[in-house]
């Protein structure tokens, strides 16, 4: 029995090694995989056969293994079978996406809804319907959902959302409110991973997601820094003015009260306006004085908070995402000027300030991408149960 367990464990490890190398080096031949991984050609051939049957790789065309080698069939990742479901609950919307094994986005959905006006039970009821719609359409496309991850705007520990101040949530256990298994993570963390995997960010950067709340995710060496308890990145509650307005977190003068979406719209005279951000953009493009002033003040506050982040974490690049992405042309200069003035005495240059290519989609994409990366790292369970669909029903 012990010998069998050891054999299965080794086989699972080898599967992960082979699939990871296909992702990294593909298209690649079986012979080249054996040389790169150090596994025997027989072992690699069996691994590739297993992955082919599970729909995780495909073979097509030919490649030559070196100048003298015989041409071999090219092995590449397949996007035709295995996929992941990414979900997000934010203050004023729900979203879902389906991403296949090649990190190609196959389906994407968004639903505008004011979740502050709903209980957790109501919000998750809406989310279930959106998730089932995504899974049903994925099945019609021949995809099997290997797992799902949910992004939420608050700190998470083992599936428990401790506090989401902008939603009014406290100690919400997600597993009690959904009828399918799902991993849960902080929206800002997943947005940073989305930027890493789907965007154009380098291996070391700070991603700032601006919504009604403001969060940040720090990526170092291609990996997310979570902090001792997984609570790193609450940039929105960095104090920029100790005597400022009260915040939902219990503090005063937090960045969210100056640069969050609600604060921006309020300062621009658009509080409570439908389609608030699109209307703000229209006014900015028309040169409306209140709109320009709102972005300038928000950019200055953001620059103050980011100065503290730079002193603490020294990121090479700062990426502005969420609603900050469409507002970037009007936020960029006040943010950069504030940071430059505050950092000049200690640094020759401030970090590069750039805009996210993903905008508000980053967290949902990061959620799906997290599942895909876990499948690639450990494909054994999916290979062993290739005909079992673990998706929500």
PyMOL commands that set and color helices and strands:
alter all, ss='L'
color gray80, all
select helices_A, chain A and resi 2-25+30-37+41-53+115-117+120-140+174-176+187-198+235-237+256-259+261-267+276-285+289-313+323-326+328-343+359-377+380-384
alter helices_A, ss='H'
color red, helices_A
select strands_A, chain A and resi 57-64+71-77+82-89+93-100+105-112+144-152+155-157+160-164+169-173+183-186+205-210+214-220+223-225+317-322+352-355
alter strands_A, ss='S'
color yellow, strands_A
deselect
rebuild
show_as cartoon
